[in-house]
Amino acid sequence: MDGSEKTLPCRTCEFCQYQGLYEASLSCPQCNSSWEPCIVSGYPLVKSQMIQCNVCKMGAIRDHWNDYIDAFQKIGRAHV
């Protein structure tokens, strides 16, 4: 947090609609649902944002995965 924010960023539980869930929480305190962590960021794998790695079959958040792939493609090009 940068000091100007008064609360942590939250999201809504996709199972019980609890709205006070910290955005990086891997479990819901209201309904006890849980999520697997993204292999790139560690954030919870919410179904609407999830993709699967073709190699390891682990889940990732689409935007985080794309950022990861872009960064490593740039690094790979720099070393060629």
Beta strands, then each sheet from edge to edge (+ up, - down):
strand 1: 10-11
strand 2: 21-22
strand 3: 50-52
strand 4: 59-61
sheet 1: 1+ 2-
sheet 2: 3+ 4-
end
